[in-house]
Amino acid sequence: MEEAAAHNGSAGAGPAAAARPPATPEGMALAYGSLVLMALLPIFFGALRSVSCAKSKNSSEMPETITSRDAARFPIVASCTLLGLYLFFKIFSQEYINLLLSMYFFVLGILALSHTISPMMNRFFPANFPNKQYQLLFTEGSGESKEEIVNYEFDTKDLVCLALSSVVGVWYLLRKHWIANNLFGLAFSLNGVELLHLNNVSTGCILLGGLFIYDVFWVFGTNVMVTVAKSFEAPIKLVFPQDLLEKGLEADNFAMLGLGDIVIPGIFIALLLRFDISLKKNTHTYFYTSFVAYIFGLGLTIFIMHIFKHAQCLPVPSLPKASVPGWSRALCRTRTLAGLPCGFVALWNQVPSSVLQRGPGSPYFMGAVSSLCRCPQCVHGTSCPLCCTWSLPASGSRCLWLWQREK
């Protein structure tokens, strides 16, 4: 997702309007409304699919977990990637670079679209469909030192989905049509939200804070991001023509929204949905408040972009709003643990607040979060989710459970 992340602030207008007549108000409203809708779909459905993905034992569907170290390095890696692409476009022929990138995203797009439509297509196959299981396995070494490199399981239905996705891939490769581009872009976004998991909210805050600075610099401080976004002929942005009403499907005056504007907030919102489900209260308060905040932030981004005629970085108006509702609700919890609201402690460490009241004997408590405890005095081993990140004046950095019980 580095290519997509390199454009996570590229919500802006299409090619320069000087060569084209200005878009009509109706055309702009249709374009911006369609971009908002296309942004919401992969976040909503990707978050739902991330719940089942987290429980899956299939190695081919295991999520990629983003740690705090990964989150801290991400803006640096994204900046290097963005600047490298900018220099490549300045030094080498744009035609050859886009040809190589088209082939690369042709393969990735087919795989992503196939994985996206597979659950939906399974409903259309008859019960007597001859479905066979396959496994693609690559290993390194032999005997006891054998190590799996690739272990991918699929069936005949997946092959049918792959064939259908290949048709879209060929269409995109030959025509570069904006509909084919959006099909691939939506597939990339949904797969990103589904398969990229934050390990806790603190990691999400590190990621969003780093990308906030990244976007402000590259969007407002330079023209690098906008230049790359307009030169980069790959499905790493969603586009919609503002002159669709006048020219139909052959329209070419596009508004665009970078996939990073969808995936980065999306993985944070998906994290809150999984936390909501872990509460087992049949309410998705954290998810819905953050989702509504994202809609408001995205709408505000488009409004500002339209007024000032300049690309805007989405985190400025929307990412704080995506996280503030969750924090506000958490801080409003009345019960406290070591002087901190239980909702805040639970949300930060990704542990249901009800667990904080049950004590360390709870089965969920012991297995909720691993490898977080660094406290030598903690009796909970590596499964304590509440240790060593809080500086307590009465006991220093100690297990909150021990401190609370002694108190």
Order of alpha helices (4+ residues) and beta strands (2+ residues): alpha-beta-alpha-beta-alpha-alpha-beta-beta-alpha-alpha-beta-alpha-alpha-beta-alpha-beta-alpha-alpha-alpha-beta-beta-alpha-alpha-alpha-alpha
